[in-house]
Amino acid sequence: MRHAGKLATIEDAMNSTAPTLGTLHREKSRDFTIGLVMGWLVYLNELLALRKPMSEDQIELCATEITDTYYTLKMSDLTYLFRRIISGQYGEFYESLTISKVLTFFREYFDERCRLAAQQSMRQHADFSSQDTFNYSQNLRRIWNGDSKGY
């Protein structure tokens, strides 16, 4: 969480050079990646000081589900997401933290991230397309030779 201050937006987290969960799984191991996510969940569990925190088994199951489902998220995404959870942007916990609540936070974040990535991709495509110069001579030659279909 020390580095969370550098991440002001989802775009910052998305464009970070941090490794994805999938990369960690491939380069380290699945157990390593699950353990890393478990560390985040233990931190969240302790920091919130809830009456009904998640048990160790629930934390492990939740971490496994996150690792298997959201392997495209970067460590910077996790940092930003957990910061948002801690700050209350996903609502009240009502004195308990459950697997379904955590997975709902991840699903909402992931959907928002995917929408932003799609917008970013469309914007980059439009920028690239607008830089494409129109080749008048080639098109005039095509029309002159009768290769045009009347478009």
Secondary structure, 3 states (H helix, E strand, C coil): CCCHHHCCCHHHHHCCCCCEHHHHHHHCCHHHHHHHHHHHHHHHHHHHCCCECCCHHHHHHHHHHHHHHCCCCEHHHHHHHHHHHHCCCCCCCCCECCHHHHHHHHHHHHHHHHHHHHHHHHHHHHHHHHHCCCCHHHHHHHHHCCCCCCC
